[in-house]
Every structure is written in C-alpha cells, then in structure tokens.
Amino acid sequence: MSDNDEYCGNCDSHNCYDYPTKIFCSTRHSQNLNPIVETLWHCNSYNRISQECYCVHEALKAKNSSGEAQR
C-alpha cells in the first residue's frame, strides 16, 4: 500500500469528514449512495486528483499504528 494507489483520498470527489480515516464522497452523494466511505477505499467513479492529499498518507499511518497496537 502506498500513497499513489487508487484510494478515495486521492479522488477529486473527496472531502474531509472524519480525518484521516473517513471521507465524504460528493459523487456517491449525488448518486444517492452512502457518501461516507473509508479513505483507503475506492469505487468505479475514481478520478485521480492532480495534487497529492495528505489524508491518504495519514490514513496509512493510522492503519499501520492500529495494526501494531493490536499485536
């Protein structure tokens, strides 16, 4: 898993919701789907943003930290 993979946090439809693990997806909202999704997820409407977003980096750190805490 890297910051450059296809994640909702790297999509142009994402907005901050529960930083850094969840985002609000404006595309899913317009489709009447649940707009609250995991930052490290992605759907078929994925559209990469041109600028790097820190939410993916921070979500990866949080995921790795919680994995280490469970050991």
N, CA, C and O of each residue as an XYZ file, in Angstrom:
284
protein
N       0.844     -1.180      0.000
C       0.000      0.000      0.000
C       0.887      1.239      0.000
O       1.788      1.375      0.827
N       0.615      2.146     -0.947
C       1.376      3.381     -0.997
C       0.443      4.562     -1.217
O      -0.732      4.386     -1.541
N       0.975      5.770     -1.039
C       0.195      6.990     -1.209
C      -0.320      7.151     -2.635
O      -1.288      7.878     -2.855
N       0.304      6.491     -3.608
C      -0.064      6.663     -5.009
C      -1.105      5.663     -5.504
O      -1.528      5.742     -6.657
N      -1.522      4.737     -4.668
C      -2.544      3.765     -5.063
C      -3.892      4.468     -5.230
O      -4.060      5.616     -4.817
N      -4.844      3.767     -5.838
C      -6.180      4.336     -6.041
C      -6.989      4.247     -4.750
O      -7.499      3.185     -4.393
N      -7.097      5.366     -4.066
C      -7.867      5.479     -2.832
C      -8.826      6.651     -2.958
O      -8.568      7.593     -3.708
N      -9.917      6.594     -2.235
C     -10.854      7.722     -2.224
C     -10.158      9.027     -1.843
O     -10.518     10.097     -2.334
N      -9.184      8.932     -0.986
C      -8.437     10.122     -0.575
C      -7.620     10.743     -1.688
O      -7.158     11.875     -1.543
N      -7.424     10.037     -2.799
C      -6.736     10.581     -3.964
C      -7.714     10.892     -5.091
O      -7.296     11.084     -6.233
N      -8.992     10.945     -4.792
C     -10.028     11.174     -5.802
C     -10.506     12.628     -5.737
O     -10.514     13.242     -4.670
N     -10.899     13.164     -6.883
C     -11.342     14.560     -6.896
C     -12.707     14.767     -6.240
O     -13.125     15.910     -6.053
N     -13.404     13.703     -5.891
C     -14.727     13.822     -5.258
C     -14.669     13.783     -3.736
O     -15.708     13.852     -3.081
N     -13.480     13.676     -3.165
C     -13.423     13.512     -1.710
C     -13.393     14.847     -0.972
O     -12.854     15.844     -1.453
N     -13.992     14.823      0.216
C     -13.996     15.958      1.138
C     -13.750     15.407      2.536
O     -14.110     14.269      2.836
N     -13.152     16.197      3.361
C     -12.827     15.761      4.715
C     -14.111     15.459      5.496
O     -15.088     16.203      5.415
N     -14.093     14.362      6.248
C     -15.232     14.012      7.104
C     -14.741     13.654      8.504
O     -14.926     14.428      9.443
N     -14.119     12.493      8.648
C     -13.561     12.066      9.928
C     -12.072     11.811      9.683
O     -11.627     10.669      9.568
N     -11.322     12.905      9.606
C      -9.910     12.859      9.229
C      -9.118     11.972     10.173
O      -9.302     12.085     11.385
N      -8.263     11.112      9.699
C      -7.942     10.856      8.302
C      -8.590      9.587      7.746
O      -8.326      9.223      6.600
N      -9.423      8.910      8.523
C      -9.860      7.562      8.112
C     -11.119      7.517      7.255
O     -11.340      6.530      6.554
N     -11.949      8.554      7.290
C     -13.185      8.550      6.504
C     -13.308      9.858      5.725
O     -12.854     10.911      6.174
N     -13.929      9.770      4.554
C     -14.144     10.949      3.728
C     -15.616     11.014      3.309
O     -16.348     10.027      3.381
N     -16.016     12.193      2.876
C     -17.348     12.402      2.307
C     -17.167     12.459      0.795
O     -16.417     13.294      0.289
N     -17.853     11.573      0.072
C     -17.721     11.485     -1.380
C     -18.899     12.200     -2.044
O     -20.043     11.759     -1.930
N     -18.616     13.297     -2.733
C     -19.688     14.056     -3.378
C     -20.304     13.288     -4.552
O     -21.480     13.483     -4.858
N     -19.537     12.427     -5.209
C     -20.082     11.617     -6.301
C     -21.103     10.621     -5.775
O     -22.193     10.505     -6.336
N     -20.770      9.895     -4.701
C     -21.708      8.942     -4.114
C     -22.938      9.670     -3.582
O     -24.052      9.157     -3.683
N     -22.748     10.848     -3.024
C     -23.872     11.639     -2.525
C     -24.831     11.980     -3.670
O     -26.046     11.870     -3.510
N     -24.299     12.389     -4.812
C     -25.147     12.739     -5.957
C     -25.844     11.514     -6.557
O     -26.849     11.643     -7.256
N     -25.294     10.312     -6.274
C     -25.897      9.064     -6.750
C     -26.856      8.459     -5.720
O     -27.335      7.339     -5.894
N     -27.129      9.203     -4.651
C     -27.978      8.741     -3.545
C     -27.445      7.480     -2.884
O     -28.217      6.633     -2.434
N     -26.122      7.358     -2.825
C     -25.449      6.274     -2.111
C     -24.867      6.841     -0.831
O     -24.750      8.059     -0.690
N     -24.503      5.983      0.097
C     -23.886      6.434      1.333
C     -22.593      7.181      0.995
O     -21.663      6.577      0.462
N     -22.517      8.477      1.291
C     -21.340      9.257      0.915
C     -20.154      9.125      1.868
O     -19.058      9.588      1.549
N     -20.351      8.505      3.028
C     -19.267      8.369      3.999
C     -18.552      7.052      3.751
O     -19.130      5.982      3.937
N     -17.297      7.129      3.332
C     -16.525      5.926      2.992
C     -15.121      6.012      3.581
O     -14.665      7.078      3.995
N     -14.459      4.880      3.606
C     -13.086      4.816      4.098
C     -12.151      5.555      3.145
O     -12.307      5.463      1.928
N     -11.201      6.272      3.680
C     -10.214      6.999      2.874
C      -9.430      6.049      1.989
O      -9.057      6.414      0.874
N      -9.171      4.828      2.465
C      -8.345      3.864      1.733
C      -9.172      2.905      0.880
O      -8.720      1.801      0.576
N     -10.359      3.309      0.498
C     -11.231      2.528     -0.376
C     -11.287      3.248     -1.717
O     -10.786      4.368     -1.818
N     -11.870      2.657     -2.739
C     -12.191      3.387     -3.971
C     -13.306      2.671     -4.720
O     -13.536      1.478     -4.526
N     -13.995      3.418     -5.578
C     -15.114      2.861     -6.337
C     -14.846      3.004     -7.836
O     -13.763      3.423     -8.244
N     -15.843      2.652     -8.649
C     -15.695      2.732    -10.108
C     -15.681      4.164    -10.631
O     -15.312      4.390    -11.784
N     -16.074      5.129     -9.815
C     -16.086      6.539    -10.234
C     -14.783      7.249     -9.877
O     -14.699      8.474     -9.955
N     -13.780      6.488     -9.491
C     -12.500      7.055     -9.077
C     -11.914      7.957    -10.166
O     -11.850      7.575    -11.334
N     -11.490      9.155     -9.768
C     -10.860     10.107    -10.676
C      -9.714     10.780     -9.922
O      -9.944     11.626     -9.058
N      -8.489     10.403    -10.252
C      -7.308     10.886     -9.521
C      -7.213     12.409     -9.560
O      -7.457     13.041    -10.588
N      -6.850     12.977     -8.408
C      -6.603     14.412     -8.335
C      -5.180     14.698     -8.795
O      -4.316     13.823     -8.741
N      -4.943     15.899     -9.238
C      -3.615     16.250     -9.740
C      -2.656     16.612     -8.614
O      -1.439     16.587     -8.803
N      -3.194     16.946     -7.448
C      -2.374     17.334     -6.316
C      -2.449     16.273     -5.228
O      -3.527     15.749     -4.949
N      -1.322     15.952     -4.615
C      -1.298     14.954     -3.547
C      -2.073     15.443     -2.332
O      -2.001     16.620     -1.978
N      -2.810     14.545     -1.696
C      -3.570     14.883     -0.499
C      -2.968     14.138      0.693
O      -2.623     12.961      0.590
N      -2.848     14.828      1.816
C      -2.250     14.219      3.000
C      -3.152     13.200      3.673
O      -2.670     12.402      4.477
N      -4.446     13.200      3.373
C      -5.344     12.280      4.082
C      -4.978     10.822      3.811
O      -5.118      9.987      4.705
N      -4.513     10.490      2.603
C      -4.104      9.109      2.322
C      -2.869      8.759      3.145
O      -2.812      7.693      3.758
N      -1.896      9.640      3.159
C      -0.675      9.403      3.943
C      -1.018      9.209      5.422
O      -0.510      8.297      6.073
N      -1.884     10.077      5.941
C      -2.268      9.987      7.355
C      -3.129      8.756      7.632
O      -3.000      8.149      8.695
N      -3.994      8.381      6.710
C      -4.816      7.180      6.885
C      -3.946      5.926      6.890
O      -4.197      4.997      7.657
N      -2.928      5.899      6.038
C      -1.995      4.767      6.032
C      -1.233      4.687      7.346
O      -1.033      3.597      7.881
N      -0.803      5.839      7.874
C      -0.118      5.861      9.170
C      -1.041      5.361     10.272
O      -0.624      4.577     11.124
N      -2.302      5.811     10.259
C      -3.264      5.392     11.283
C      -3.525      3.893     11.191
O      -3.624      3.212     12.212
N      -3.635      3.384      9.975
C      -3.871      1.948      9.788
C      -2.688      1.136     10.312
O      -2.871      0.125     10.989
N      -1.479      1.585      9.995
C      -0.285      0.888     10.468
C      -0.150      0.964     11.983
O       0.281      0.003     12.619
N      -0.515      2.094     12.557
C      -0.444      2.263     14.017
C      -1.446      1.354     14.716
O      -1.124      0.747     15.737
N      -2.660      1.254     14.175
C      -3.663      0.403     14.818
C      -3.297     -1.069     14.660
O      -3.607     -1.877     15.535
N      -2.655     -1.421     13.579
C      -2.213     -2.798     13.360
C      -1.132     -3.187     14.355
O      -1.111     -4.313     14.851
N      -0.232     -2.249     14.646
C       0.830     -2.510     15.619
C       0.273     -2.577     17.029
O       0.765     -3.351     17.851
N      -0.743     -1.782     17.322
C      -1.343     -1.772     18.664
C      -2.094     -3.067     18.937
O      -2.229     -3.458     20.096
N      -2.586     -3.745     17.903
C      -3.336     -4.968     18.081
C      -2.432     -6.178     18.282
O      -2.909     -7.241     18.679
N      -1.181     -6.042     18.025
C      -0.253     -7.178     18.171
C       0.046     -7.493     19.584
O       0.807     -8.420     19.862
